[in-house]
Amino acid sequence: MKTVARTKSSLQKLLFRVTALVISRLRRKDIREVLERLETLPRQRAYAEVGGVLLALFLLALLAASFGIWGLFAYFAAIVIFFR
């Protein structure tokens, strides 16, 4: 049971960091400020933001995949350039 709790905690931290990175790049804020704001939000609101960001990234990947291999290449290139 400790392994499940540890894995859940590390997954939550990872998803919070990914969401904070996306939001900080879009709003041009410091990632630490965004991460701190996410951690202080009520859990339900924070999970909604994380889910929304991940859903948006997934839908953009599906849109890119509809253009074939070149669309996916452009998607991954944009992700690397935008989030490096």
Secondary structure by P-SEA (a helix, b strand, c coil): caaaaaaaaaaaaaaaaaaaaaaaaaacccaaaaaaaaaaccaaaaaaaaaaaaaaaaaaaaaaaaacaaaaaaaaaaaaaacc
